[in-house]
Amino acid sequence: MQNLEKKLEAVLFWKGEPLSYKKLEDILKVSQSEIKDAVFNLKNELAGRGVALLENGNPARPHDGSGAGGEISLGTSPEFSKLIENLQKEELNKELSKASLETLSIILYRGGATRAEIDYIRGVNSSFILRALSVRGLINKIADPKDARRFLYQPSLDLLSFMGVRNVEELPEFAEIKNSLNSATQNLAEMSQKAEAETSENQSTL
């Protein structure tokens, strides 16, 4: 597998959510045609395996101008759908793990949070935890009204029912914990703004 295909696979695995071609261009610092070639090659490389490259939109084709309007992600091969379905049913019947409860607490007390914010507060990648919580129906994933490029995870009505509260303000020490989480996410926002400013400055000097 070529180096770009390896990078593409790593990014899709780590993100755990669909990514647009434009976003991949920004992350991998290569042209759209190179991304299309890598997607095409990676899809062929994964053929017949348990993990597949999934495309939402027209399939990418190398060396032409088509197939760059959708999003791509890694997922399980359709032939194993029954196996995954059984595993999901088993997961739904299990008690929530410490990591799941930790993630739910952040979403509840924040009243909704992005994955970057959740990862920053927890200090680890939360993509698989979020996926499992979504399957259980405990959280909802929506487009972030402040930034259409990212998603926001919100507590579902089922989650509030599971916690035994009518609204998030009934949670223990709500104001204190919310303020603490807001301070942490503010730090993340300031770091992101600084990084974007430095990137813009570097590009302007090229």
Secondary structure as GFF3:
##gff-version 3
##sequence-region A 1 206
A	DSSP	alpha_helix	3	15	.	.	.	ID=ss1
A	DSSP	beta_strand	19	20	.	.	.	ID=ss2
A	DSSP	alpha_helix	21	28	.	.	.	ID=ss3
A	DSSP	alpha_helix	32	46	.	.	.	ID=ss4
A	DSSP	beta_strand	51	56	.	.	.	ID=ss5
A	DSSP	beta_strand	71	76	.	.	.	ID=ss6
A	DSSP	three_ten_helix	78	80	.	.	.	ID=ss7
A	DSSP	alpha_helix	81	92	.	.	.	ID=ss8
A	DSSP	alpha_helix	98	110	.	.	.	ID=ss9
A	DSSP	alpha_helix	115	122	.	.	.	ID=ss10
A	DSSP	alpha_helix	127	136	.	.	.	ID=ss11
A	DSSP	beta_strand	139	143	.	.	.	ID=ss12
A	DSSP	beta_strand	151	155	.	.	.	ID=ss13
A	DSSP	alpha_helix	157	163	.	.	.	ID=ss14
A	DSSP	three_ten_helix	168	170	.	.	.	ID=ss15
A	DSSP	alpha_helix	174	204	.	.	.	ID=ss16
###
